[in-house]
Amino acid sequence: MERYIDLSGFYDRPGLQPLKQALIAATAEYQGHYKRVYRCLGAAGELRRDMTELLDTDEVRQKLVKRAAGIISRELKGPAAGEGRADQRFISAVTHKGAFTLWDTVSAQADRVYELADGYGLAHHLLTPILTAGLAAGHDAVACPDPMSPDRLAHVIFPGLSLAFVTSTQEDPWPHHAHRRLRLDAMADSDLYRLNRPRLRFTKRVASALMDEGVAGLKEAKAAHDRLEALYNPYVDFDRVESLADDVAAQLLALKDE
């Protein structure tokens, strides 16, 4: 069942009319900040992909698949009563406070956490076979994409096994004791790394600077949006909005029980 919920009736339109130009200007301001944010984060994402592609050789992938096979044989045994289900959830994001992961969400579902220390985006190739094998063994999983590259995995959680695999970076490290810690950067070809060290350092530095600019832009966008909300909030009947929310929630819960 789908339906539209019209909230426009809860505005005091006559009261807002004198603020029309101020509302338009405030809206344009915060939207303008987001344009800059998207450009900065998009450029940072491209540079991160450049670093990954430089070190992501067939040899490295084979090492990661071999390491994954050892983990699978040790952690993901069990008779398959049917294929497990994978739910996709974003638990990481770039926010006005910087790179941020809901680490407590991981801790609430897993006592054993593999920390994948990864500075160059290699964790995806370890996580993919682990997720595939876990599902084939009948274990349900939470697959968490990388917010900067949604086609790549950043974390995988198996709640039924109290087991998780998380990507830990310099910007957003796993903050607790890890069951095991794997240094994925050490699997890169050492000669290739030495040969390209200046390029990698430069690329990482510029990507980090672009990320910082994107975060600064998000802070400015939030401040602009707060000013916009301060303009129209006094003219919204929030009691009626909350009453409608309660009614809709009750309807949804009733459908779940049918």
C-alpha atoms as one frame of an Amber mdcrd trajectory, in Angstrom:
protein
   0.000   0.000   0.000   1.318   3.425  -0.949  -0.043   6.858  -0.235   1.039
  10.467  -0.218   0.889  12.419   3.041   0.228  16.123   2.478   1.802  18.252
   5.210   1.126  21.576   3.498  -2.111  22.008   5.458  -0.161  22.433   8.681
   1.497  25.674   7.573   0.184  29.096   8.545   0.335  30.406   4.991  -0.825
  33.963   5.728   1.789  34.229   8.468   4.544  32.967   6.137   3.656  35.275
   3.247   5.733  38.264   4.490   8.744  35.913   4.801   8.549  34.666   1.215
  11.707  36.348  -0.087  13.702  35.453   3.035  12.619  31.806   2.687  13.591
  31.728  -0.992  17.005  33.250  -0.227  17.678  30.841   2.656  16.680  27.847
   0.515  18.979  28.964  -2.308  21.830  29.438   0.167  21.786  25.928   1.618
  21.229  24.333  -1.786  24.269  26.233  -3.066  26.407  24.779  -0.280  25.319
  21.260  -1.229  26.449  21.776  -4.823  29.960  22.507  -3.552  29.800  19.534
  -1.172  28.869  17.145  -3.997  31.737  18.418  -6.149  34.309  18.046  -3.348
  33.157  14.603  -2.238  32.832  13.440  -5.834  36.423  14.497  -6.555  37.627
  12.850  -3.327  35.856   9.645  -4.346  37.547   9.657  -7.753  40.966  10.044
  -6.147  40.228   7.215  -3.727  39.326   5.004  -6.693  42.587   6.012  -8.355
  44.555   4.791  -5.320  42.587   1.559  -5.151  43.044   0.774  -8.838  46.777
   1.373  -8.545  47.251  -1.328  -5.894  44.327  -3.605  -6.793  46.284  -6.194
  -8.761  45.364  -9.809  -9.511  48.005 -10.918  -7.008  46.451  -8.812  -4.240
  42.976 -10.137  -5.024  44.261 -13.704  -4.836  45.800 -12.987  -1.423  42.525
 -11.521  -0.179  40.475 -14.422  -1.521  42.883 -16.887   0.143  42.612 -15.028
   3.451  38.830 -14.977   3.087  38.813 -18.748   2.516  40.614 -19.297   5.828
  38.128 -17.082   7.658  35.184 -18.823   5.997  36.370 -22.301   7.025  36.897
 -21.101  10.583  33.894 -18.844  11.153  31.104 -19.704   8.722  30.581 -23.403
   9.159  27.147 -24.872   9.692  24.537 -26.845   7.805  22.599 -24.758   5.318
  18.863 -25.025   5.911  18.451 -22.712   2.956  20.194 -19.615   1.693  20.513
 -16.751   4.133  19.054 -13.318   3.534  21.137 -10.181   3.073  19.738  -6.828
   4.182  21.544  -3.779   2.871  22.104  -0.975   5.375  24.239   2.146   5.291
  25.874   2.549   8.704  28.673   4.841   7.488  28.386   8.347   6.094  30.206
  11.615   5.533  28.517  14.169   7.786  29.052  17.712   8.994  31.080  16.086
  11.785  33.295  14.198   9.334  33.444  10.519   8.389  31.141   8.687  10.750
  30.118   5.070  11.366  27.482   3.782  13.765  29.972   1.556  15.543  27.499
   0.921  18.373  25.222  -0.721  15.802  28.015  -3.195  15.087  28.742  -3.794
  18.775  25.050  -4.422  19.476  24.991  -7.268  16.936  28.457  -8.794  17.201
  30.762  -9.765  20.048  33.486 -10.896  17.647  34.643  -8.174  15.260  37.319
  -8.510  12.609  38.919  -5.103  12.088  40.083  -4.663   8.494  42.672  -1.882
   8.593  42.396  -0.521   5.072  43.873   2.679   3.697  43.465   1.922   0.000
  40.007   0.437  -0.489  40.943  -3.251  -0.649  38.443  -4.585   1.924  35.689
  -5.107  -0.656  37.560  -8.068  -2.158  37.797  -9.751   1.242  34.212  -9.001
   2.268  32.540 -10.181  -0.955  33.492 -13.891  -0.708  32.801 -13.842   3.050
  29.295 -12.489   2.459  28.646 -14.957  -0.363  29.824 -17.939   1.695  27.866
 -16.856   4.759  24.632 -16.591   2.795  25.260 -19.962   1.119  25.718 -21.506
   4.583  22.290 -20.204   5.579  23.350 -17.246   7.718  21.457 -13.946   7.475
  23.687 -10.921   6.999  23.686  -7.149   7.044  25.687  -5.861   4.069  26.884
  -2.283   4.526  28.080  -0.389   1.430  30.827   2.218   1.351  29.040   5.602
   1.270  31.678   7.019  -1.081  31.426   3.999  -3.415  28.018   2.351  -2.860
  28.849  -0.488  -5.247  31.554  -1.695  -2.825  31.189  -3.290   0.604  32.560
  -1.593   3.710  31.190  -3.826   6.489  29.407  -7.171   6.841  27.555  -8.300
   9.967  26.209 -11.779  10.753  23.929 -11.100  13.752  23.021 -14.761  14.237
  26.714 -15.605  14.661  27.496 -12.467  16.689  30.205 -11.870  14.078  31.176
  -8.784  12.067  33.821  -7.614   9.625  34.410  -3.857   9.573  36.581  -1.575
   7.485  38.714   0.610   9.731  40.393   3.698   8.258  42.592   6.477   9.584
  39.653   8.887   9.317  37.114   6.531  10.908  38.854   3.795  12.952  37.169
   0.937  14.799  37.166   2.297  18.371  37.015  -0.936  20.364  39.103  -4.037
  20.925  38.982  -6.284  17.862  38.639 -10.071  17.896  41.226 -10.011  15.126
  42.899  -7.183  13.206  43.981  -7.636   9.595  46.291  -5.098   7.940  45.081
  -5.192   4.350  47.563  -2.550   3.200  50.359  -5.043   3.947  48.952  -7.326
   1.239  49.736  -4.806  -1.499  52.720  -5.532  -3.728  55.673  -3.958  -1.890
  57.620  -3.121  -5.071  54.541  -1.539  -6.655  53.894   0.427  -3.480  57.478
   1.729  -3.274  57.448   2.684  -6.948  54.233   4.670  -6.554  54.713   5.948
  -3.007  54.989   9.648  -3.988  51.854   9.422  -6.139  49.936   7.576  -3.428
  50.937  10.065  -0.733  50.010  13.026  -2.930  46.692  11.484  -3.942  45.801
  10.597  -0.357  46.682  14.114   0.831  44.584  15.801  -1.859  41.666  13.401
  -1.308  41.813  14.159   2.424  41.818  17.910   1.736  38.807  17.562  -0.564
  37.021  15.512   2.101  37.729  18.264   4.635  36.302  20.835   2.222  33.216
  18.686   1.743  32.737  18.407   5.515  33.172  22.173   5.874  30.532  22.633
   3.181  28.168  20.317   5.062  28.643  22.412   8.201  27.756  25.553   6.253
  24.769  23.819   4.645  23.494  22.706   8.049  23.849  26.230   9.456  21.951
  27.643   6.460  19.229  25.007   6.833  18.939  25.792  10.555  18.352  29.440
   9.642  15.666  28.357   7.176  13.952  26.232   9.806  14.086  29.109  12.296
  12.097  31.192   9.798   9.233  28.775   9.169   9.063  26.693  12.392   6.926
  29.253  14.281   4.334  28.915  11.510   3.943  25.109  11.631   1.295  23.383
  13.746   3.518  20.611  15.123   0.807  19.236  17.408  -1.248  18.298  14.353
   1.847  16.942  12.580   2.639  14.660  15.541  -0.986  13.534  15.731  -0.922
  12.584  12.060   2.386  10.742  12.571   0.811   8.706  15.375  -2.169   7.825
  13.153   0.064   6.723  10.265   2.272   4.670  12.611  -0.802   2.918  14.017
  -2.006   2.095  10.498   1.387   0.639   9.535   1.579  -1.461  12.708  -1.938
  -2.755  12.065  -0.879  -3.892   8.582   2.130  -5.716  10.071  -0.152  -7.684
  12.422  -2.560  -8.790   9.676
